[in-house]
Amino acid sequence: MNSTDHPSARWLRRFHPGPDRPVRLVCFPHAGGSASFFHPVSVRFSPAVDTISLQYPGRQDRRTEPCVQDIGTLADLIADELLTLDEKPTVFFGHSMGAVLAFETARRLERKGTHEPRSVIASGRRGPSTSRLENVHRRDDDGIIDELRLLNGTNPDLLGDEEILRMALPAIRGDYEAIEKYICPPGRTLRCPITALTGDADPRTSLAEARAWQEHTEGGFRMKVYPGGHFFLSDHIGAVGDEMARELGIL
């Protein structure tokens, strides 16, 4: 991984830095997730793609920093970091909470008229204006762990490790607070196309809710459904990678 001495490197992680690449993929992790979740994606696309994985505050090597418990504020901060990069054709990929962050960051860059993505891939998340009353962030620690077990995206061994949980739970709780308090009014759209990816057995996103992403783009819309639950992409990393490659124009 690159050094984190430069301020932007705290946010923007490149696992396979190298010579200039013609296209860029920016990956937005899920609630409680970290940049390392997308290491396999970086492996697949190196050296053809400048793959950047975001590292939010409050986790791993940023665990001493407070979490940002507001999606709009976090999107503002991410947009500012991306504006420090050279401009090139870019695709955003976000999973779960990361899908909403990708959407909101893209909105900010489109308003600025620079560094905006040419497409957004929204994985494992309902359309932004499709709301549910959820209060996972208000649960006690055991209640949050129950939610993680339901979503089946965390190694069960880690869920039984009290030391690791003690370090990870503040970030997980903070991220859940951010996404559960997020409100998107109908009619908020991107100019670029959106591709929605979802699992057919996701307990937190129905097919109709995933399809609601089409209401948030003035460009094209596609939707792909995979067998599996909330973390379907872990079982279909090859097929999901093909979708990324298609949007990047390298398939």
SVG drawing of the C-alpha trace seen along z (x, -y; Angstrom):
<svg xmlns="http://www.w3.org/2000/svg" viewBox="-40 -24 45 42">
<polyline fill="none" stroke="black" stroke-width="0.4" points="0.0,0.0 1.2,-3.5 2.5,-5.7 -0.1,-7.6 2.2,-10.6 0.5,-12.8 -2.9,-14.0 -4.8,-12.6 -3.2,-9.2 -5.1,-8.9 -8.3,-8.7 -7.2,-7.4 -5.5,-4.0 -3.7,-2.4 -2.6,1.2 -0.9,1.4 0.6,-2.0 2.4,-2.3 2.8,-4.2 0.1,-6.4 -3.1,-4.4 -5.7,-5.7 -8.8,-5.0 -9.6,-5.1 -11.9,-3.1 -12.9,-4.6 -14.3,-2.1 -16.5,-3.1 -16.7,-0.5 -19.8,0.5 -20.7,-0.5 -17.9,0.5 -15.8,1.5 -12.3,0.4 -10.2,-0.1 -8.8,3.4 -12.2,4.9 -11.4,4.0 -7.9,5.4 -9.0,8.3 -10.4,5.7 -7.1,3.9 -5.4,7.2 -7.7,8.0 -7.2,4.6 -3.5,4.0 -1.7,2.6 -4.5,1.5 -6.6,-0.6 -5.8,-3.2 -7.8,-1.5 -8.4,-3.7 -10.1,-2.4 -11.4,-4.9 -10.4,-4.7 -13.0,-6.5 -11.9,-7.9 -12.4,-5.8 -11.1,-2.4 -7.8,-0.5 -4.9,-2.9 -7.4,-5.8 -9.1,-4.5 -7.9,-7.4 -9.9,-9.8 -13.6,-10.4 -16.0,-8.8 -18.0,-11.1 -21.6,-10.5 -23.2,-12.4 -23.3,-11.2 -23.3,-14.7 -20.3,-15.8 -18.4,-12.6 -19.3,-13.1 -18.0,-16.7 -14.7,-15.5 -14.3,-12.7 -15.1,-15.0 -12.4,-17.4 -9.8,-14.6 -10.7,-13.4 -10.3,-16.9 -6.6,-16.7 -6.1,-14.0 -5.3,-14.4 -8.5,-14.1 -9.2,-11.0 -12.2,-8.8 -13.5,-7.4 -16.0,-4.9 -17.4,-4.9 -18.2,-1.6 -19.9,-1.6 -21.3,1.3 -24.2,0.8 -23.5,-2.5 -20.7,-3.0 -23.3,-3.1 -25.0,-6.1 -21.7,-7.8 -20.7,-7.2 -23.9,-8.8 -23.6,-11.8 -19.9,-12.3 -20.7,-12.1 -23.5,-14.8 -21.0,-17.1 -18.4,-16.6 -21.1,-17.0 -22.0,-20.4 -18.4,-21.5 -18.1,-20.3 -14.9,-18.5 -13.6,-15.0 -17.2,-13.7 -17.5,-9.9 -18.7,-8.7 -20.8,-6.1 -21.7,-4.9 -22.2,-1.2 -24.4,-0.9 -24.1,2.5 -26.2,3.9 -28.3,0.8 -31.8,-0.4 -32.3,-3.6 -31.5,-6.7 -35.0,-8.0 -36.4,-4.6 -36.5,-4.9 -36.9,-2.4 -37.1,-3.0 -33.8,-1.5 -32.1,-2.1 -29.3,0.4 -27.0,-2.4 -29.2,-2.6 -28.8,1.0 -26.4,2.3 -23.2,4.0 -24.9,7.4 -27.6,6.0 -25.1,4.6 -23.3,8.0 -26.6,9.7 -27.1,7.4 -23.6,8.2 -24.4,11.9 -27.6,11.4 -25.8,9.7 -23.1,12.5 -20.3,10.3 -18.0,10.6 -15.8,13.5 -17.6,15.4 -14.2,15.8 -13.9,12.0 -17.4,11.6 -16.2,13.8 -13.0,11.8 -13.7,9.3 -10.5,7.3 -11.2,6.8 -14.8,6.0 -13.9,3.4 -11.8,1.6 -14.3,2.1 -17.7,1.4 -17.3,-2.4 -16.8,-2.7 -19.6,-0.3 -22.0,-2.2 -20.9,-5.6 -21.4,-4.4 -24.8,-3.0 -25.8,-6.3 -24.7,-8.2 -26.6,-6.0 -29.7,-5.6 -30.1,-9.3 -29.5,-10.0 -32.5,-11.5 -32.6,-11.9 -35.6,-13.7 -37.2,-12.3 -35.9,-13.9 -32.2,-14.1 -30.4,-12.7 -27.0,-12.3 -26.3,-13.1 -24.2,-9.9 -25.6,-6.4 -26.2,-4.1 -25.8,-0.4 -27.5,1.3 -26.2,4.7 -28.1,6.7 -28.5,10.1 -31.8,11.9 -31.9,12.8 -30.6,9.6 -32.5,9.1 -32.0,5.3 -32.8,4.6 -35.6,5.9 -35.5,6.1 -38.0,3.3 -35.9,1.1 -32.7,1.8 -34.6,0.9 -35.4,-2.5 -31.9,-3.6 -33.3,-4.3 -35.2,-7.3 -31.9,-8.9 -30.2,-9.1 -30.7,-11.2 -28.4,-8.8 -28.9,-5.1 -29.8,-2.5 -29.0,1.2 -29.7,3.7 -28.0,7.0 -29.3,9.6 -27.1,12.3 -27.8,15.3 -27.0,14.4 -27.6,12.1 -26.2,8.7 -22.6,9.6 -23.4,11.4 -20.3,9.8 -18.0,11.9 -19.3,15.0 -19.5,13.4 -16.3,11.3 -15.5,12.4 -18.9,11.4 -19.0,8.2 -15.5,7.4 -16.7,7.9 -19.4,5.2 -16.7,2.9 -14.5,3.6 -17.5,3.0 -18.1,-0.4 -14.4,-1.2 -14.3,-0.3 -11.7,2.4 -13.8,5.6"/>
</svg>
